[in-house]
Amino acid sequence: MDHDNSRREQTTRGRRRRRSILIACAGVAIVAIVITIGIAVGRLQNNLTAVELHDPSSQTAEDSSTPASPLNILMLGSDGREAGDGAYGEDDGTMRSDAMVLVHIGSENGYVDAVQIPRDTVLQLPPCDDSGRGAFAGGYGMINGALNHGETCSVSAVEELTGVAIDHVVAMNFDGFADIVDALGGVQVCLPEALRDRRADLDLPAGEQMVSGSEALALARTRHAVGDGSDVARMGHQQMVMSAIVQRATSNDVLVRPDRLYSFLDAVTSSITVDTGLESLTQLAALAQRLSQVETDNITFVTMPWEAAPSDRNRVVPTPAAHAMFEALADDTRLATASGDQPPSDADSSHDQNPNADDADDTQDSDPSTHSRSADAPLCEDQ
């Protein structure tokens, strides 16, 4: 009997010891996880670069009223060539916006309308203060050149063009774009025909395929492999790539993969310059929360309706339909394209083609109504 009691006591002590070990291990694991999260959050926070907008009263995604008020964000793709070891051309010290998208998040977070503005759009650029790259006195010119004087100058130029008050700005360069796509493990695109452009380092076959960051960048940048080689002609591919990124970033392949999700967030925060209203992870998370409430079929990309500029047929200006589009954004009215209709367009542009046009001299010859896409559009819908 004593022997049995002794064995029971030993068994009990063994169980307690194992339980204590498990509790200790669990405690160590929890501490390790907390420390890891802290390091990760700290790193992500330190990744961010912020600039001051001209209007410090702009609302933030974090403190917007409920129900959510509309929010306007200017997305800039910089063609600065200071990175990439010359892969994107010689660095001439200038900075222009290779892509420019005005993103409107509707009230109640019910939809997103993203309007691409052709970089060759000309207007009377407003003056802007020195933001580290020199003050700008203003003057007539292409809207993409405003970035040479800082992100704030681009914001002022787009507000001048559209009449839409911009709350935030997000800018990235070539390397950043490619890194984000690679962090997602690539994105799926679909090409109705093979595309080759030596100048953009592009060589992709026809059909549905997974592309890397450098390939996605080449696809978004190529002018000479599509249409007439103009800036506007390539916007359809830019919309395809943007839609592919949205679909990939919201897929289970990313969301349920902590390693891939962190790599994506690390790439994003390392690649972007934001305004001070988005300079903390809390503010970015609030914006992400707003966007997560929007179904992908309610995210639409559309090109600004345009026509040849009276002063130069190789440049463009917004049409009356474009101004109506901008008024809709300012009034928080959803664009017709979100319901599947064609965007408003009264442009009838048939311009002299100049196949030798370089990055600063793009001849425009395209129908803007063809550039409209929902973020959940099937990859090969156009084939």
C-alpha positions in Angstrom: 0.0 0.0 0.0 2.8 2.4 1.0 4.5 1.4 -2.2 1.4 2.3 -4.3 1.1 5.7 -2.5 4.7 6.4 -3.2 4.3 5.7 -6.9 1.2 8.0 -7.0 3.1 10.8 -5.3 6.0 10.4 -7.8 3.6 10.4 -10.7 1.9 13.5 -9.3 5.2 15.3 -8.8 6.3 14.3 -12.3 3.1 15.8 -13.8 3.5 19.0 -11.8 7.1 19.2 -13.0 6.1 18.7 -16.6 3.3 21.2 -16.2 5.7 23.7 -14.7 8.1 23.2 -17.6 5.3 23.6 -20.1 4.1 26.8 -18.4 7.7 28.1 -18.3 8.2 27.3 -22.0 4.9 28.9 -22.8 5.9 32.0 -20.9 9.3 32.1 -22.7 7.5 31.7 -26.0 5.1 34.5 -25.2 7.9 36.8 -24.2 9.8 35.9 -27.4 6.7 36.6 -29.5 6.2 39.9 -27.8 9.8 40.9 -28.3 9.7 39.7 -31.9 6.6 41.7 -32.6 8.1 44.7 -30.8 11.2 44.5 -33.0 9.1 44.0 -36.1 6.9 47.0 -35.3 9.9 49.1 -34.4 11.6 48.2 -37.7 8.5 48.9 -39.7 8.0 52.2 -38.0 11.7 53.2 -38.6 11.3 52.3 -42.3 8.9 55.2 -42.9 9.9 58.5 -44.4 7.5 61.4 -44.0 7.1 64.9 -45.5 4.9 67.8 -44.4 1.9 68.7 -46.6 1.1 72.3 -47.3 -2.2 72.0 -45.4 -1.6 70.8 -41.8 -5.4 70.7 -41.2 -5.8 67.7 -43.5 -7.7 64.9 -41.9 -6.1 61.6 -41.0 -7.4 58.1 -41.7 -7.2 57.5 -38.0 -9.4 60.4 -36.7 -11.9 60.5 -39.6 -15.5 60.7 -38.3 -17.9 57.8 -38.2 -19.6 57.2 -40.5 -16.3 57.4 -42.4 -15.8 60.7 -44.3 -14.3 60.6 -47.8 -10.6 60.6 -48.1 -8.4 61.6 -51.1 -4.9 60.2 -51.5 -2.3 61.1 -54.2 -0.2 58.1 -55.2 3.0 59.0 -57.0 5.4 56.6 -58.8 8.7 58.4 -59.1 11.1 57.9 -62.0 14.1 59.0 -60.0 17.1 57.0 -61.2 19.3 57.4 -58.2 18.8 53.7 -57.4 19.0 50.6 -59.5 22.6 50.8 -60.5 21.7 52.5 -63.7 19.1 49.8 -64.6 16.4 52.5 -65.2 18.5 55.0 -67.1 21.2 57.5 -66.2 20.6 59.6 -63.1 20.3 63.2 -64.3 19.4 64.5 -60.9 15.8 65.2 -61.7 12.7 63.6 -60.1 9.4 63.2 -62.1 6.3 61.3 -61.5 6.2 58.4 -63.9 2.7 57.5 -62.6 0.2 59.6 -60.8 -3.1 58.3 -59.4 -5.7 60.2 -57.4 -7.4 57.7 -55.1 -10.8 58.6 -53.6 -12.1 56.5 -50.7 -15.9 57.1 -50.6 -17.8 57.9 -47.5 -18.9 54.8 -45.5 -15.9 53.1 -47.2 -18.2 51.8 -49.8 -16.0 52.2 -52.8 -12.7 53.4 -54.2 -12.3 55.4 -57.4 -8.7 55.7 -58.6 -8.1 58.2 -61.4 -4.9 58.0 -63.4 -3.6 61.4 -64.5 -1.4 61.3 -67.6 2.0 62.5 -66.8 2.1 64.6 -70.0 -0.8 66.7 -68.8 0.1 70.4 -69.0 -1.2 73.3 -66.9 -0.2 76.4 -65.1 1.7 74.9 -62.2 1.3 76.7 -58.9 4.3 78.0 -57.0 5.5 75.9 -54.1 7.9 76.4 -51.1 11.3 74.9 -50.8 10.9 71.3 -49.4 14.6 70.4 -49.7 14.8 70.5 -53.5 14.5 74.2 -54.1 11.5 76.5 -54.2 9.4 76.7 -57.4 8.0 79.9 -58.8 5.4 78.2 -60.8 4.7 78.3 -64.5 3.3 76.5 -67.5 4.5 72.9 -67.8 3.9 69.2 -67.5 2.4 68.0 -64.2 5.0 65.2 -63.8 7.8 67.8 -63.4 6.2 69.2 -60.2 7.7 66.2 -58.2 11.2 67.6 -58.9 10.4 70.2 -56.3 9.0 67.7 -53.8 5.9 65.7 -53.1 4.1 68.7 -51.7 4.6 70.5 -55.0 2.9 67.5 -56.8 0.0 67.7 -54.4 -0.4 71.4 -55.2 -0.3 70.7 -58.9 -2.9 68.0 -58.8 -5.2 70.1 -56.6 -4.8 72.9 -59.1 -5.7 70.6 -62.0 -8.6 68.8 -60.3 -10.1 71.1 -57.7 -10.0 68.1 -55.3 -8.5 68.7 -51.8 -5.9 66.0 -51.2 -5.6 64.6 -47.6 -2.5 62.4 -48.0 0.3 61.6 -50.4 2.2 58.3 -50.9 5.2 58.2 -53.2 7.6 55.4 -54.2 10.4 54.9 -56.7 11.2 52.1 -59.2 13.1 49.9 -56.8 10.3 50.2 -54.2 7.7 49.1 -56.6 9.7 46.0 -57.7 10.4 45.1 -54.0 6.7 45.2 -53.1 5.8 42.8 -55.9 8.7 40.5 -55.0 7.6 40.5 -51.3 4.2 39.3 -52.5 5.8 36.4 -54.3 5.0 38.0 -57.6 1.7 38.9 -59.2 -0.5 37.3 -61.8 -1.1 39.1 -65.1 -2.5 38.2 -68.4 -1.3 39.4 -71.8 -3.3 39.1 -75.0 -0.1 39.0 -76.9 3.6 38.8 -76.3 5.3 42.0 -75.3 9.0 42.9 -75.9 10.6 46.3 -75.2 14.4 46.4 -75.0 14.3 49.9 -73.5 12.1 48.7 -70.6 13.9 45.4 -70.3 10.6 43.6 -71.1 10.2 40.2 -72.6 7.0 38.4 -71.7 4.9 35.8 -73.5 1.2 36.0 -74.2 -1.2 34.5 -71.7 -1.7 34.3 -67.9 1.5 34.2 -65.9 3.2 35.1 -62.7 5.6 38.0 -63.0 8.4 39.1 -60.7 8.9 42.7 -59.4 11.3 43.7 -62.2 8.9 42.2 -64.8 5.9 43.9 -63.3 7.8 47.2 -63.3 8.8 46.7 -66.9 5.2 45.9 -67.9 3.9 49.1 -66.1 6.6 51.3 -67.7 6.8 50.1 -71.3 5.6 52.5 -73.9 7.2 51.2 -77.0 5.6 47.7 -76.8 2.1 49.1 -76.8 -0.1 51.2 -79.0 1.6 54.3 -80.4 4.3 54.4 -77.8 2.6 57.2 -75.8 2.3 57.6 -72.1 -1.5 57.2 -72.2 -1.3 54.0 -74.2 0.5 52.2 -71.4 -2.1 53.0 -68.8 -4.1 49.9 -69.4 -1.1 47.8 -68.4 -0.5 50.0 -65.3 -4.1 49.3 -64.3 -3.6 45.6 -64.8 -0.6 45.6 -62.6 -2.3 47.7 -59.9 -5.3 45.4 -59.9 -3.0 42.4 -59.7 -1.2 43.8 -56.6 -4.6 44.5 -54.9 -5.8 40.9 -55.6 -2.5 39.4 -54.5 -2.2 41.5 -51.3 -5.7 40.6 -50.2 -5.4 36.9 -51.0 -4.9 34.1 -48.5 -1.5 33.4 -50.0 -0.4 36.6 -48.3 -2.8 37.2 -45.4 -2.4 33.7 -43.8 1.4 33.6 -44.3 3.0 35.6 -41.5 6.4 35.5 -43.3 5.1 36.8 -46.6 2.8 39.3 -44.9 5.7 40.8 -42.9 7.9 40.8 -46.0 5.2 42.7 -47.8 4.7 45.2 -45.0 8.5 45.6 -44.7 8.8 46.3 -48.4 5.9 48.8 -48.4 7.1 50.8 -45.4 10.7 50.7 -46.7 9.7 51.9 -50.2 7.2 54.7 -49.6 7.4 58.4 -48.6 4.2 59.6 -46.9 2.9 62.8 -45.4 3.1 63.3 -41.7 -0.6 62.4 -41.4 0.4 58.8 -42.2 3.9 58.6 -40.6 3.0 56.2 -37.8 2.0 52.5 -38.1 -1.2 53.3 -36.2 -2.2 55.8 -38.9 -1.3 53.5 -41.7 -3.2 50.6 -40.0 -6.2 52.9 -39.8 -6.0 53.6 -43.5 -5.6 49.8 -44.2 -8.6 49.1 -42.1 -10.7 51.5 -44.1 -9.5 50.0 -47.4 -10.1 46.5 -46.1 -13.8 47.3 -45.8 -14.1 47.9 -49.5 -14.9 44.9 -51.7 -12.4 44.5 -54.6 -15.3 44.8 -57.1 -15.9 48.3 -55.7 -12.3 49.4 -56.5 -12.1 50.9 -60.0 -9.2 52.3 -61.9 -9.9 54.8 -64.7 -7.9 57.2 -66.9 -8.6 60.9 -66.9 -10.4 61.8 -70.1 -8.0 64.0 -72.2 -7.4 65.7 -75.5 -4.5 67.3 -77.3 -3.2 70.4 -75.7 -3.7 73.5 -77.9 -0.1 74.5 -77.3 1.4 71.2 -78.2 -0.3 68.1 -79.7 2.3 65.9 -78.0 0.8 67.0 -74.6 -2.6 66.6 -73.2 -5.2 68.6 -71.2 -8.3 67.4 -69.4 -11.6 67.5 -71.3 -14.9 68.8 -69.9 -15.7 65.1 -69.1 -12.6 65.0 -66.9 -13.7 68.1 -65.1 -17.0 66.5 -64.5 -15.2 63.4 -63.1 -13.1 65.6 -60.7 -16.3 67.4 -59.5 -17.8 64.0 -58.8 -14.7 63.1 -56.7 -14.9 66.4 -54.8 -18.6 65.8 -54.1 -18.0 62.2 -53.0 -20.1 60.9 -55.9 -19.2 57.5 -57.2 -17.9 57.5 -60.8 -20.1 55.6 -63.4 -17.2 53.2 -64.1 -17.7 51.6 -60.8 -21.0 50.1 -62.0 -19.4 48.8 -65.2 -20.2 51.8 -67.5 -17.6 53.6 -69.6 -16.1 56.6 -68.0 -17.2 60.0 -69.3 -15.2 60.9 -72.3 -15.6 63.5 -75.0 -12.0 63.3 -76.3 -11.6 62.5 -79.9 -7.9 62.4 -80.2 -6.0 61.4 -83.3 -2.6 62.9 -83.1 0.5 62.9 -85.2 2.6 59.9 -84.2 6.2 60.4 -83.3 7.9 57.0 -82.9 11.1 58.6 -81.8 9.6 60.4 -78.9 11.6 60.0 -75.7 10.4 60.0 -72.1 9.9 63.8 -72.2 8.2 63.9 -75.6 5.4 61.3 -75.8 3.0 61.6 -78.6 -0.6 60.9 -77.5 -2.9 58.8 -79.6 -5.3 56.8 -77.6 -9.0 56.5 -76.6 -9.1 57.1 -72.8 -12.4 55.3 -72.5 -10.6 52.0 -73.1 -8.6 52.5 -69.8 -11.0 51.4 -67.1 -10.7 48.4 -64.8 -12.2 47.0 -61.6 -9.7 45.7 -59.1 -11.3 42.2 -59.2 -11.5 42.0 -63.0 -10.6 38.5 -64.3 -7.1 38.4 -65.5 -7.9 37.3 -69.1 -11.2 39.1 -69.5 -9.9 41.0 -72.5 -8.7 38.0 -74.5 
